[in-house]
Amino acid sequence: MTGAADGVDLLADHSVLLAIPAFLPAFAVVGIIVLIAVRDRRAERRESEQNDRAPSNTDEETR
């Protein structure tokens, strides 16, 4: 195994720097999709809670 040469520091891996522009939009799209899904689930939960609290009209319709 080769050891590190004296006086040589590895500062950055350029392949990682070149990959950032490719992954950044993908992470942004995933974040937006997750945000929309969470908002949709919260809205659905609120609607179901409101429907559970509202009195049902089935008793009045059957009379």
PDB file of N, H, CA, C and O in Angstrom:
ATOM      1  N   MET A   1       0.845  -1.158   0.000  1.00  0.00           N
ATOM      2  CA  MET A   1       0.000   0.000   0.000  1.00  0.00           C
ATOM      3  C   MET A   1       0.897   1.230   0.000  1.00  0.00           C
ATOM      4  O   MET A   1       1.914   1.281   0.693  1.00  0.00           O
ATOM      5  N   THR A   2       0.508   2.193  -0.772  1.00  0.00           N
ATOM      6  H   THR A   2      -0.318   2.152  -1.335  1.00  0.00           H
ATOM      7  CA  THR A   2       1.344   3.385  -0.841  1.00  0.00           C
ATOM      8  C   THR A   2       0.899   4.397   0.191  1.00  0.00           C
ATOM      9  O   THR A   2      -0.296   4.547   0.446  1.00  0.00           O
ATOM     10  N   GLY A   3       1.819   5.068   0.767  1.00  0.00           N
ATOM     11  H   GLY A   3       2.790   4.946   0.561  1.00  0.00           H
ATOM     12  CA  GLY A   3       1.523   6.091   1.761  1.00  0.00           C
ATOM     13  C   GLY A   3       1.408   7.449   1.095  1.00  0.00           C
ATOM     14  O   GLY A   3       1.799   7.621  -0.059  1.00  0.00           O
ATOM     15  N   ALA A   4       0.878   8.394   1.816  1.00  0.00           N
ATOM     16  H   ALA A   4       0.561   8.254   2.753  1.00  0.00           H
ATOM     17  CA  ALA A   4       0.748   9.750   1.287  1.00  0.00           C
ATOM     18  C   ALA A   4       2.128  10.385   1.185  1.00  0.00           C
ATOM     19  O   ALA A   4       2.971  10.221   2.067  1.00  0.00           O
ATOM     20  N   ALA A   5       2.338  11.102   0.108  1.00  0.00           N
ATOM     21  H   ALA A   5       1.654  11.235  -0.609  1.00  0.00           H
ATOM     22  CA  ALA A   5       3.619  11.779  -0.085  1.00  0.00           C
ATOM     23  C   ALA A   5       3.706  12.966   0.871  1.00  0.00           C
ATOM     24  O   ALA A   5       2.706  13.614   1.181  1.00  0.00           O
ATOM     25  N   ASP A   6       4.916  13.229   1.324  1.00  0.00           N
ATOM     26  H   ASP A   6       5.729  12.703   1.073  1.00  0.00           H
ATOM     27  CA  ASP A   6       5.103  14.360   2.240  1.00  0.00           C
ATOM     28  C   ASP A   6       4.818  15.677   1.519  1.00  0.00           C
ATOM     29  O   ASP A   6       5.283  15.896   0.400  1.00  0.00           O
ATOM     30  N   GLY A   7       4.063  16.537   2.162  1.00  0.00           N
ATOM     31  H   GLY A   7       3.686  16.359   3.071  1.00  0.00           H
ATOM     32  CA  GLY A   7       3.783  17.848   1.600  1.00  0.00           C
ATOM     33  C   GLY A   7       2.663  17.873   0.576  1.00  0.00           C
ATOM     34  O   GLY A   7       2.446  18.904  -0.060  1.00  0.00           O
ATOM     35  N   VAL A   8       1.936  16.762   0.392  1.00  0.00           N
ATOM     36  H   VAL A   8       2.112  15.924   0.909  1.00  0.00           H
ATOM     37  CA  VAL A   8       0.841  16.719  -0.580  1.00  0.00           C
ATOM     38  C   VAL A   8      -0.470  16.579   0.187  1.00  0.00           C
ATOM     39  O   VAL A   8      -0.665  15.631   0.947  1.00  0.00           O
ATOM     40  N   ASP A   9      -1.347  17.526  -0.024  1.00  0.00           N
ATOM     41  H   ASP A   9      -1.188  18.297  -0.642  1.00  0.00           H
ATOM     42  CA  ASP A   9      -2.667  17.490   0.607  1.00  0.00           C
ATOM     43  C   ASP A   9      -3.735  17.373  -0.480  1.00  0.00           C
ATOM     44  O   ASP A   9      -3.708  18.097  -1.475  1.00  0.00           O
ATOM     45  N   LEU A  10      -4.658  16.464  -0.276  1.00  0.00           N
ATOM     46  H   LEU A  10      -4.679  15.876   0.532  1.00  0.00           H
ATOM     47  CA  LEU A  10      -5.773  16.320  -1.205  1.00  0.00           C
ATOM     48  C   LEU A  10      -6.859  17.293  -0.753  1.00  0.00           C
ATOM     49  O   LEU A  10      -7.445  17.121   0.316  1.00  0.00           O
ATOM     50  N   LEU A  11      -7.124  18.310  -1.562  1.00  0.00           N
ATOM     51  H   LEU A  11      -6.648  18.449  -2.431  1.00  0.00           H
ATOM     52  CA  LEU A  11      -8.057  19.354  -1.168  1.00  0.00           C
ATOM     53  C   LEU A  11      -9.487  19.058  -1.607  1.00  0.00           C
ATOM     54  O   LEU A  11     -10.423  19.285  -0.840  1.00  0.00           O
ATOM     55  N   ALA A  12      -9.671  18.564  -2.808  1.00  0.00           N
ATOM     56  H   ALA A  12      -8.911  18.380  -3.431  1.00  0.00           H
ATOM     57  CA  ALA A  12     -11.024  18.330  -3.303  1.00  0.00           C
ATOM     58  C   ALA A  12     -10.994  17.248  -4.368  1.00  0.00           C
ATOM     59  O   ALA A  12      -9.987  17.036  -5.044  1.00  0.00           O
ATOM     60  N   ASP A  13     -12.119  16.576  -4.494  1.00  0.00           N
ATOM     61  H   ASP A  13     -12.937  16.749  -3.945  1.00  0.00           H
ATOM     62  CA  ASP A  13     -12.291  15.600  -5.561  1.00  0.00           C
ATOM     63  C   ASP A  13     -13.161  16.275  -6.617  1.00  0.00           C
ATOM     64  O   ASP A  13     -14.338  16.538  -6.373  1.00  0.00           O
ATOM     65  N   HIS A  14     -12.607  16.549  -7.760  1.00  0.00           N
ATOM     66  H   HIS A  14     -11.651  16.335  -7.959  1.00  0.00           H
ATOM     67  CA  HIS A  14     -13.313  17.332  -8.772  1.00  0.00           C
ATOM     68  C   HIS A  14     -14.514  16.603  -9.353  1.00  0.00           C
ATOM     69  O   HIS A  14     -15.446  17.246  -9.837  1.00  0.00           O
ATOM     70  N   SER A  15     -14.513  15.297  -9.316  1.00  0.00           N
ATOM     71  H   SER A  15     -13.756  14.774  -8.923  1.00  0.00           H
ATOM     72  CA  SER A  15     -15.684  14.583  -9.842  1.00  0.00           C
ATOM     73  C   SER A  15     -16.915  14.850  -8.977  1.00  0.00           C
ATOM     74  O   SER A  15     -18.033  14.899  -9.490  1.00  0.00           O
ATOM     75  N   VAL A  16     -16.719  15.020  -7.686  1.00  0.00           N
ATOM     76  H   VAL A  16     -15.811  14.980  -7.269  1.00  0.00           H
ATOM     77  CA  VAL A  16     -17.838  15.355  -6.799  1.00  0.00           C
ATOM     78  C   VAL A  16     -18.342  16.759  -7.115  1.00  0.00           C
ATOM     79  O   VAL A  16     -19.550  16.991  -7.160  1.00  0.00           O
ATOM     80  N   LEU A  17     -17.436  17.681  -7.332  1.00  0.00           N
ATOM     81  H   LEU A  17     -16.455  17.493  -7.295  1.00  0.00           H
ATOM     82  CA  LEU A  17     -17.835  19.051  -7.665  1.00  0.00           C
ATOM     83  C   LEU A  17     -18.595  19.108  -8.982  1.00  0.00           C
ATOM     84  O   LEU A  17     -19.517  19.912  -9.126  1.00  0.00           O
ATOM     85  N   LEU A  18     -18.230  18.281  -9.930  1.00  0.00           N
ATOM     86  H   LEU A  18     -17.481  17.629  -9.812  1.00  0.00           H
ATOM     87  CA  LEU A  18     -18.929  18.260 -11.213  1.00  0.00           C
ATOM     88  C   LEU A  18     -20.288  17.578 -11.114  1.00  0.00           C
ATOM     89  O   LEU A  18     -21.162  17.835 -11.942  1.00  0.00           O
ATOM     90  N   ALA A  19     -20.482  16.724 -10.133  1.00  0.00           N
ATOM     91  H   ALA A  19     -19.772  16.515  -9.460  1.00  0.00           H
ATOM     92  CA  ALA A  19     -21.755  16.018  -9.990  1.00  0.00           C
ATOM     93  C   ALA A  19     -22.807  16.851  -9.267  1.00  0.00           C
ATOM     94  O   ALA A  19     -23.997  16.557  -9.376  1.00  0.00           O
ATOM     95  N   ILE A  20     -22.403  17.871  -8.542  1.00  0.00           N
ATOM     96  H   ILE A  20     -21.436  18.110  -8.454  1.00  0.00           H
ATOM     97  CA  ILE A  20     -23.359  18.690  -7.778  1.00  0.00           C
ATOM     98  C   ILE A  20     -24.433  19.299  -8.675  1.00  0.00           C
ATOM     99  O   ILE A  20     -25.607  19.231  -8.310  1.00  0.00           O
ATOM    100  N   PRO A  21     -24.106  19.890  -9.826  1.00  0.00           N
ATOM    101  CA  PRO A  21     -25.171  20.446 -10.668  1.00  0.00           C
ATOM    102  C   PRO A  21     -26.167  19.401 -11.166  1.00  0.00           C
ATOM    103  O   PRO A  21     -27.304  19.748 -11.486  1.00  0.00           O
ATOM    104  N   ALA A  22     -25.777  18.157 -11.237  1.00  0.00           N
ATOM    105  H   ALA A  22     -24.854  17.876 -10.977  1.00  0.00           H
ATOM    106  CA  ALA A  22     -26.700  17.114 -11.684  1.00  0.00           C
ATOM    107  C   ALA A  22     -27.628  16.677 -10.562  1.00  0.00           C
ATOM    108  O   ALA A  22     -28.801  16.398 -10.812  1.00  0.00           O
ATOM    109  N   PHE A  23     -27.136  16.611  -9.345  1.00  0.00           N
ATOM    110  H   PHE A  23     -26.183  16.838  -9.142  1.00  0.00           H
ATOM    111  CA  PHE A  23     -27.948  16.117  -8.234  1.00  0.00           C
ATOM    112  C   PHE A  23     -28.797  17.197  -7.579  1.00  0.00           C
ATOM    113  O   PHE A  23     -29.851  16.886  -7.025  1.00  0.00           O
ATOM    114  N   LEU A  24     -28.380  18.431  -7.624  1.00  0.00           N
ATOM    115  H   LEU A  24     -27.524  18.684  -8.074  1.00  0.00           H
ATOM    116  CA  LEU A  24     -29.114  19.507  -6.967  1.00  0.00           C
ATOM    117  C   LEU A  24     -30.543  19.655  -7.499  1.00  0.00           C
ATOM    118  O   LEU A  24     -31.466  19.744  -6.691  1.00  0.00           O
ATOM    119  N   PRO A  25     -30.771  19.686  -8.809  1.00  0.00           N
ATOM    120  CA  PRO A  25     -32.162  19.758  -9.292  1.00  0.00           C
ATOM    121  C   PRO A  25     -32.976  18.519  -8.933  1.00  0.00           C
ATOM    122  O   PRO A  25     -34.176  18.620  -8.675  1.00  0.00           O
ATOM    123  N   ALA A  26     -32.343  17.370  -8.915  1.00  0.00           N
ATOM    124  H   ALA A  26     -31.368  17.289  -9.125  1.00  0.00           H
ATOM    125  CA  ALA A  26     -33.065  16.147  -8.553  1.00  0.00           C
ATOM    126  C   ALA A  26     -33.531  16.209  -7.105  1.00  0.00           C
ATOM    127  O   ALA A  26     -34.663  15.830  -6.805  1.00  0.00           O
ATOM    128  N   PHE A  27     -32.680  16.677  -6.211  1.00  0.00           N
ATOM    129  H   PHE A  27     -31.760  16.985  -6.454  1.00  0.00           H
ATOM    130  CA  PHE A  27     -33.080  16.818  -4.808  1.00  0.00           C
ATOM    131  C   PHE A  27     -34.175  17.866  -4.656  1.00  0.00           C
ATOM    132  O   PHE A  27     -35.066  17.712  -3.821  1.00  0.00           O
ATOM    133  N   ALA A  28     -34.117  18.925  -5.449  1.00  0.00           N
ATOM    134  H   ALA A  28     -33.393  19.050  -6.128  1.00  0.00           H
ATOM    135  CA  ALA A  28     -35.157  19.958  -5.391  1.00  0.00           C
ATOM    136  C   ALA A  28     -36.504  19.391  -5.832  1.00  0.00           C
ATOM    137  O   ALA A  28     -37.524  19.669  -5.202  1.00  0.00           O
ATOM    138  N   VAL A  29     -36.521  18.610  -6.894  1.00  0.00           N
ATOM    139  H   VAL A  29     -35.692  18.384  -7.406  1.00  0.00           H
ATOM    140  CA  VAL A  29     -37.772  18.007  -7.378  1.00  0.00           C
ATOM    141  C   VAL A  29     -38.335  17.051  -6.338  1.00  0.00           C
ATOM    142  O   VAL A  29     -39.539  17.063  -6.081  1.00  0.00           O
ATOM    143  N   VAL A  30     -37.501  16.238  -5.747  1.00  0.00           N
ATOM    144  H   VAL A  30     -36.523  16.229  -5.956  1.00  0.00           H
ATOM    145  CA  VAL A  30     -37.960  15.306  -4.710  1.00  0.00           C
ATOM    146  C   VAL A  30     -38.513  16.076  -3.519  1.00  0.00           C
ATOM    147  O   VAL A  30     -39.538  15.687  -2.960  1.00  0.00           O
ATOM    148  N   GLY A  31     -37.862  17.146  -3.126  1.00  0.00           N
ATOM    149  H   GLY A  31     -37.030  17.461  -3.581  1.00  0.00           H
ATOM    150  CA  GLY A  31     -38.348  17.959  -2.012  1.00  0.00           C
ATOM    151  C   GLY A  31     -39.712  18.560  -2.295  1.00  0.00           C
ATOM    152  O   GLY A  31     -40.570  18.588  -1.413  1.00  0.00           O
ATOM    153  N   ILE A  32     -39.926  19.040  -3.509  1.00  0.00           N
ATOM    154  H   ILE A  32     -39.229  19.017  -4.226  1.00  0.00           H
ATOM    155  CA  ILE A  32     -41.222  19.617  -3.870  1.00  0.00           C
ATOM    156  C   ILE A  32     -42.306  18.551  -3.864  1.00  0.00           C
ATOM    157  O   ILE A  32     -43.417  18.807  -3.399  1.00  0.00           O
ATOM    158  N   ILE A  33     -42.005  17.367  -4.369  1.00  0.00           N
ATOM    159  H   ILE A  33     -41.103  17.159  -4.747  1.00  0.00           H
ATOM    160  CA  ILE A  33     -42.985  16.277  -4.383  1.00  0.00           C
ATOM    161  C   ILE A  33     -43.355  15.874  -2.965  1.00  0.00           C
ATOM    162  O   ILE A  33     -44.530  15.646  -2.676  1.00  0.00           O
ATOM    163  N   VAL A  34     -42.377  15.785  -2.082  1.00  0.00           N
ATOM    164  H   VAL A  34     -41.423  15.971  -2.317  1.00  0.00           H
ATOM    165  CA  VAL A  34     -42.650  15.434  -0.683  1.00  0.00           C
ATOM    166  C   VAL A  34     -43.491  16.521  -0.025  1.00  0.00           C
ATOM    167  O   VAL A  34     -44.415  16.210   0.727  1.00  0.00           O
ATOM    168  N   LEU A  35     -43.192  17.778  -0.291  1.00  0.00           N
ATOM    169  H   LEU A  35     -42.442  18.031  -0.902  1.00  0.00           H
ATOM    170  CA  LEU A  35     -43.962  18.889   0.271  1.00  0.00           C
ATOM    171  C   LEU A  35     -45.425  18.817  -0.173  1.00  0.00           C
ATOM    172  O   LEU A  35     -46.327  18.993   0.645  1.00  0.00           O
ATOM    173  N   ILE A  36     -45.662  18.564  -1.438  1.00  0.00           N
ATOM    174  H   ILE A  36     -44.929  18.421  -2.103  1.00  0.00           H
ATOM    175  CA  ILE A  36     -47.035  18.465  -1.946  1.00  0.00           C
ATOM    176  C   ILE A  36     -47.755  17.280  -1.319  1.00  0.00           C
ATOM    177  O   ILE A  36     -48.927  17.391  -0.960  1.00  0.00           O
ATOM    178  N   ALA A  37     -47.073  16.150  -1.184  1.00  0.00           N
ATOM    179  H   ALA A  37     -46.121  16.060  -1.476  1.00  0.00           H
ATOM    180  CA  ALA A  37     -47.701  14.964  -0.593  1.00  0.00           C
ATOM    181  C   ALA A  37     -48.075  15.203   0.866  1.00  0.00           C
ATOM    182  O   ALA A  37     -49.151  14.794   1.302  1.00  0.00           O
ATOM    183  N   VAL A  38     -47.204  15.855   1.622  1.00  0.00           N
ATOM    184  H   VAL A  38     -46.329  16.186   1.268  1.00  0.00           H
ATOM    185  CA  VAL A  38     -47.486  16.129   3.036  1.00  0.00           C
ATOM    186  C   VAL A  38     -48.667  17.082   3.162  1.00  0.00           C
ATOM    187  O   VAL A  38     -49.545  16.871   3.998  1.00  0.00           O
ATOM    188  N   ARG A  39     -48.698  18.130   2.341  1.00  0.00           N
ATOM    189  H   ARG A  39     -47.984  18.302   1.662  1.00  0.00           H
ATOM    190  CA  ARG A  39     -49.821  19.077   2.387  1.00  0.00           C
ATOM    191  C   ARG A  39     -51.129  18.386   2.021  1.00  0.00           C
ATOM    192  O   ARG A  39     -52.166  18.661   2.625  1.00  0.00           O
ATOM    193  N   ASP A  40     -51.088  17.491   1.036  1.00  0.00           N
ATOM    194  H   ASP A  40     -50.246  17.268   0.545  1.00  0.00           H
ATOM    195  CA  ASP A  40     -52.293  16.783   0.620  1.00  0.00           C
ATOM    196  C   ASP A  40     -52.808  15.876   1.732  1.00  0.00           C
ATOM    197  O   ASP A  40     -54.014  15.809   1.972  1.00  0.00           O
ATOM    198  N   ARG A  41     -51.910  15.187   2.402  1.00  0.00           N
ATOM    199  H   ARG A  41     -50.931  15.241   2.207  1.00  0.00           H
ATOM    200  CA  ARG A  41     -52.336  14.312   3.503  1.00  0.00           C
ATOM    201  C   ARG A  41     -52.916  15.109   4.662  1.00  0.00           C
ATOM    202  O   ARG A  41     -53.896  14.688   5.276  1.00  0.00           O
ATOM    203  N   ARG A  42     -52.319  16.258   4.965  1.00  0.00           N
ATOM    204  H   ARG A  42     -51.522  16.600   4.466  1.00  0.00           H
ATOM    205  CA  ARG A  42     -52.857  17.095   6.044  1.00  0.00           C
ATOM    206  C   ARG A  42     -54.244  17.614   5.684  1.00  0.00           C
ATOM    207  O   ARG A  42     -55.133  17.642   6.535  1.00  0.00           O
ATOM    208  N   ALA A  43     -54.437  18.024   4.440  1.00  0.00           N
ATOM    209  H   ALA A  43     -53.715  18.001   3.749  1.00  0.00           H
ATOM    210  CA  ALA A  43     -55.743  18.523   4.007  1.00  0.00           C
ATOM    211  C   ALA A  43     -56.780  17.408   4.060  1.00  0.00           C
ATOM    212  O   ALA A  43     -57.920  17.642   4.460  1.00  0.00           O
ATOM    213  N   GLU A  44     -56.400  16.209   3.663  1.00  0.00           N
ATOM    214  H   GLU A  44     -55.473  16.019   3.338  1.00  0.00           H
ATOM    215  CA  GLU A  44     -57.323  15.073   3.709  1.00  0.00           C
ATOM    216  C   GLU A  44     -57.697  14.747   5.150  1.00  0.00           C
ATOM    217  O   GLU A  44     -58.852  14.428   5.433  1.00  0.00           O
ATOM    218  N   ARG A  45     -56.740  14.822   6.055  1.00  0.00           N
ATOM    219  H   ARG A  45     -55.802  15.081   5.825  1.00  0.00           H
ATOM    220  CA  ARG A  45     -57.004  14.554   7.467  1.00  0.00           C
ATOM    221  C   ARG A  45     -57.980  15.589   8.031  1.00  0.00           C
ATOM    222  O   ARG A  45     -58.901  15.243   8.771  1.00  0.00           O
ATOM    223  N   ARG A  46     -57.769  16.877   7.673  1.00  0.00           N
ATOM    224  H   ARG A  46     -57.021  17.158   7.072  1.00  0.00           H
ATOM    225  CA  ARG A  46     -58.682  17.931   8.135  1.00  0.00           C
ATOM    226  C   ARG A  46     -60.089  17.723   7.597  1.00  0.00           C
ATOM    227  O   ARG A  46     -61.063  17.908   8.327  1.00  0.00           O
ATOM    228  N   GLU A  47     -60.211  17.344   6.339  1.00  0.00           N
ATOM    229  H   GLU A  47     -59.420  17.194   5.745  1.00  0.00           H
ATOM    230  CA  GLU A  47     -61.531  17.112   5.751  1.00  0.00           C
ATOM    231  C   GLU A  47     -62.243  15.952   6.430  1.00  0.00           C
ATOM    232  O   GLU A  47     -63.446  16.026   6.682  1.00  0.00           O
ATOM    233  N   SER A  48     -61.519  14.889   6.727  1.00  0.00           N
ATOM    234  H   SER A  48     -60.542  14.829   6.522  1.00  0.00           H
ATOM    235  CA  SER A  48     -62.159  13.741   7.374  1.00  0.00           C
ATOM    236  C   SER A  48     -62.574  14.083   8.801  1.00  0.00           C
ATOM    237  O   SER A  48     -63.606  13.605   9.274  1.00  0.00           O
ATOM    238  N   GLU A  49     -61.775  14.913   9.501  1.00  0.00           N
ATOM    239  H   GLU A  49     -60.937  15.300   9.117  1.00  0.00           H
ATOM    240  CA  GLU A  49     -62.160  15.335  10.849  1.00  0.00           C
ATOM    241  C   GLU A  49     -63.398  16.216  10.810  1.00  0.00           C
ATOM    242  O   GLU A  49     -64.261  16.102  11.681  1.00  0.00           O
ATOM    243  N   GLN A  50     -63.501  17.083   9.828  1.00  0.00           N
ATOM    244  H   GLN A  50     -62.800  17.176   9.121  1.00  0.00           H
ATOM    245  CA  GLN A  50     -64.680  17.937   9.702  1.00  0.00           C
ATOM    246  C   GLN A  50     -65.916  17.114   9.369  1.00  0.00           C
ATOM    247  O   GLN A  50     -67.003  17.408   9.865  1.00  0.00           O
ATOM    248  N   ASN A  51     -65.768  16.103   8.549  1.00  0.00           N
ATOM    249  H   ASN A  51     -64.885  15.865   8.146  1.00  0.00           H
ATOM    250  CA  ASN A  51     -66.901  15.246   8.201  1.00  0.00           C
ATOM    251  C   ASN A  51     -67.347  14.411   9.394  1.00  0.00           C
ATOM    252  O   ASN A  51     -68.536  14.130   9.540  1.00  0.00           O
ATOM    253  N   ASP A  52     -66.417  14.013  10.239  1.00  0.00           N
ATOM    254  H   ASP A  52     -65.451  14.241  10.120  1.00  0.00           H
ATOM    255  CA  ASP A  52     -66.771  13.238  11.428  1.00  0.00           C
ATOM    256  C   ASP A  52     -67.507  14.102  12.446  1.00  0.00           C
ATOM    257  O   ASP A  52     -68.384  13.606  13.154  1.00  0.00           O
ATOM    258  N   ARG A  53     -67.165  15.378  12.531  1.00  0.00           N
ATOM    259  H   ARG A  53     -66.453  15.781  11.956  1.00  0.00           H
ATOM    260  CA  ARG A  53     -67.797  16.279  13.494  1.00  0.00           C
ATOM    261  C   ARG A  53     -69.166  16.755  13.020  1.00  0.00           C
ATOM    262  O   ARG A  53     -70.025  17.071  13.843  1.00  0.00           O
ATOM    263  N   ALA A  54     -69.379  16.811  11.728  1.00  0.00           N
ATOM    264  H   ALA A  54     -68.681  16.554  11.059  1.00  0.00           H
ATOM    265  CA  ALA A  54     -70.643  17.318  11.187  1.00  0.00           C
ATOM    266  C   ALA A  54     -71.753  16.310  11.457  1.00  0.00           C
ATOM    267  O   ALA A  54     -71.539  15.104  11.331  1.00  0.00           O
ATOM    268  N   PRO A  55     -72.942  16.797  11.829  1.00  0.00           N
ATOM    269  CA  PRO A  55     -74.054  15.867  12.051  1.00  0.00           C
ATOM    270  C   PRO A  55     -74.487  15.244  10.729  1.00  0.00           C
ATOM    271  O   PRO A  55     -74.499  15.899   9.687  1.00  0.00           O
ATOM    272  N   SER A  56     -74.831  13.997  10.794  1.00  0.00           N
ATOM    273  H   SER A  56     -74.821  13.464  11.641  1.00  0.00           H
ATOM    274  CA  SER A  56     -75.233  13.312   9.569  1.00  0.00           C
ATOM    275  C   SER A  56     -76.683  13.634   9.245  1.00  0.00           C
ATOM    276  O   SER A  56     -77.497  13.831  10.148  1.00  0.00           O
ATOM    277  N   ASN A  57     -76.999  13.685   7.986  1.00  0.00           N
ATOM    278  H   ASN A  57     -76.338  13.524   7.253  1.00  0.00           H
ATOM    279  CA  ASN A  57     -78.345  13.997   7.525  1.00  0.00           C
ATOM    280  C   ASN A  57     -79.158  12.738   7.238  1.00  0.00           C
ATOM    281  O   ASN A  57     -80.282  12.838   6.747  1.00  0.00           O
ATOM    282  N   THR A  58     -78.629  11.587   7.525  1.00  0.00           N
ATOM    283  H   THR A  58     -77.716  11.506   7.924  1.00  0.00           H
ATOM    284  CA  THR A  58     -79.337  10.348   7.195  1.00  0.00           C
ATOM    285  C   THR A  58     -80.584  10.177   8.050  1.00  0.00           C
ATOM    286  O   THR A  58     -81.573   9.629   7.564  1.00  0.00           O
ATOM    287  N   ASP A  59     -80.580  10.626   9.311  1.00  0.00           N
ATOM    288  H   ASP A  59     -79.776  11.071   9.706  1.00  0.00           H
ATOM    289  CA  ASP A  59     -81.760  10.497  10.166  1.00  0.00           C
ATOM    290  C   ASP A  59     -82.899  11.371   9.648  1.00  0.00           C
ATOM    291  O   ASP A  59     -84.058  10.957   9.664  1.00  0.00           O
ATOM    292  N   GLU A  60     -82.575  12.568   9.194  1.00  0.00           N
ATOM    293  H   GLU A  60     -81.633  12.904   9.182  1.00  0.00           H
ATOM    294  CA  GLU A  60     -83.601  13.476   8.707  1.00  0.00           C
ATOM    295  C   GLU A  60     -84.170  13.010   7.376  1.00  0.00           C
ATOM    296  O   GLU A  60     -85.352  13.215   7.100  1.00  0.00           O
ATOM    297  N   GLU A  61     -83.349  12.390   6.559  1.00  0.00           N
ATOM    298  H   GLU A  61     -82.388  12.223   6.783  1.00  0.00           H
ATOM    299  CA  GLU A  61     -83.803  11.953   5.243  1.00  0.00           C
ATOM    300  C   GLU A  61     -84.712  10.738   5.333  1.00  0.00           C
ATOM    301  O   GLU A  61     -85.575  10.559   4.473  1.00  0.00           O
ATOM    302  N   THR A  62     -84.546   9.908   6.333  1.00  0.00           N
ATOM    303  H   THR A  62     -83.845  10.052   7.031  1.00  0.00           H
ATOM    304  CA  THR A  62     -85.353   8.688   6.434  1.00  0.00           C
ATOM    305  C   THR A  62     -86.715   8.950   7.042  1.00  0.00           C
ATOM    306  O   THR A  62     -87.599   8.101   6.923  1.00  0.00           O
ATOM    307  N   ARG A  63     -86.923  10.078   7.686  1.00  0.00           N
ATOM    308  H   ARG A  63     -86.205  10.767   7.783  1.00  0.00           H
ATOM    309  CA  ARG A  63     -88.216  10.367   8.323  1.00  0.00           C
ATOM    310  C   ARG A  63     -89.240  10.830   7.368  1.00  0.00           C
ATOM    311  O   ARG A  63     -90.372  11.109   7.763  1.00  0.00           O
TER     312      ARG A  63
END
